[in-house]
Amino acid sequence: MTWHELAAAAGQVPPESTQQAVGYPALFLLVALGALVPVIPTGALVSSAAVVAFHHQSPYGVLLVFGVSALAAFTGDMALYWLGHRGVRSKGGSRWLEALRGRATPERLEQAQTRLDEHGVLVLVLSRLVPAGRIPVMLACLLARMPLRRFARGDAPACLAWAATYGLIGILGGTLFSEPWKGVALAVGLALAISAGPALWRRVRPKP
């Protein structure tokens, strides 16, 4: 094979089947990891994947992004809740439980406990959609010693609603721009704005 042939082969875009074989497992791992260790902007990942799937014009691409993202979020949530549940039952607690406590202010935890008392597991759906709302509600469920199965029944529709929301943001970005990178940039910007906006507002607003 000549040098020109090697260069041409290196410049070829991998076929769609290869991209899917790599992309969907990577999406699952990143979203699950982001649910377990909440530092990865998983909403932006889902929106970006939805843009790419939309531009591939595959009839099942966007649905696969939705399904994989929802399943990954549910898997990460259940793993984190299970680890926190072990800490609640242990006399010495656990680093996972302490990490959850460190990410929930006393005020937000109190609000989450009140909403959990009033609405039960339905509050999990809203907590997944509200930025930074998942951890306080999960901690409230742990402190209330909610069984794992009951938490799963509330978390499953919450993950579906979350994946659908950020998937729609990605579809919006893909619809507005014909070039995928522009749609990805818009989707990522919207997802990050939704995630960081409330926290930024709480910092800059005047205290009463």
Salt bridges, closest charged atoms under 4 A:
ASP77 OD1 - ARG128 NH2 2.96
ASP77 OD1 - ARG134 NH1 2.57
GLU98 OE2 - ARG101 NE 3.94
GLU118 OE1 - HIS119 NE2 3.71
